[in-house]
Amino acid sequence: MSKNRKEKKGAPAPAEAEVKTSAAENTQPADDLDIFDFDDDPLGATGVSRKSLVIFFLIDTSGSMRGTKMGELNTVMEELIPEIRRVGEADTEVKVAVLTFSTDVKWMYAEPIAIEDFEWARLAASGVTSMGEAFKELSARMSRNSFLNSPSLSFAPVIFLMTDGYPSDDYKEGLDALSKNSWYKFGLKAALGIGSEANDDMLAEFTGSKDTVVHAYSGNQLAQMIKIVAVTASQIGSKSMTLSDQNEAELSDEDVYAAKQKMLGQQIQDLVKQNESDDVSFDTGW
């Protein structure tokens, strides 16, 4: 059953119209690296106030998600938001942006919303899977002139893709456009395959690593995997880190974020193994 959203003063209303998409702008993991805390902005932001972290959720709302899958996803996302509010430190401003894709590509809200003010607007499923168009739209909005225009220092974004099937459009064209975006290159990327039709190899093309792809075959697994991936990625994404090699020479920004992506994969796989259930190997109830 749909949940009425309470309007908050100053919070943008949900974006009603279809977004007009347009194209815009993997590093290998660094091995044997020591990690230390530091304050830096690898993408050239300026400012001295709170650091900003935007978490992007890309969610498949095509017709194959209709019914139990979408109902369970809505429920777990409502439960997830309070958990993400505890992520990050006092000097980190966490924001959420939700991009849905079916026949149309739409943002849940017209701009990223501070996690303290964010309220989940329940989604409905219909249409085909325009994932390539979603990638193009993400690239267009993931810039300093649009969704990443914080005046403060910025962490590279967290990008979490969820889908239950194969794209109905040319996702490779969209992914090629997205791969030219520096925020995507530096961002922490993870993906969740929902049900038996989801293609994990295709999702690994998006994240750059099979370690950052997980799969759910039941409602219980869906809830576990979304929370594991979203919370873990948010925690790592909001950490300030620097790297040095064995000779204590400072390494590049690419190495820093490759190490973060490697850490994300390792922690996700460790947590997934802890939560594995041997008796769920097929779509229960889907």
MOWOMO-V116090 format. One record per residue. PSI is psi as a letter, one per 40 degrees, with the letter a starting at -180 (none if undefined). Layout:
BEGIN
psi = (PSI:PSI)
END
This chain:
BEGIN
psi = (h:i:h:h:h:h:h:i:h:e:h:i:i:i:h:d:i:h:h:h:i:i:i:a:none:h:i:i:i:h:i:f:i:h:h:i:i:i:h:i:g:e:e:f:i:i:i:e:a:i:i:h:h:h:h:h:h:h:h:h:f:i:d:e:e:i:b:d:d:d:d:d:d:d:d:d:d:d:d:d:d:d:d:d:d:e:i:i:i:d:e:h:h:h:i:h:h:h:h:i:h:b:d:i:h:i:h:d:i:e:i:i:h:h:d:d:e:h:h:h:h:h:i:i:h:i:a:a:g:g:d:d:d:d:d:d:d:d:d:d:e:g:i:d:e:b:e:f:f:h:e:i:i:h:i:i:i:h:h:h:h:h:i:e:a:i:i:e:a:g:d:d:d:d:d:d:d:d:e:e:h:d:d:d:d:e:i:h:h:i:i:h:h:h:i:e:e:h:h:d:d:d:d:d:d:d:d:e:h:d:d:f:h:i:i:h:e:i:d:d:d:d:d:d:d:d:d:d:d:d:d:d:d:d:d:d:d:e:h:h:i:i:i:i:a:d:e:f:h:h:i:i:d:d:d:d:d:d:d:d:d:d:d:d:d:d:d:d:d:d:d:d:d:d:e:i:h:d:e:h:e:i:h:h:e:none)
END
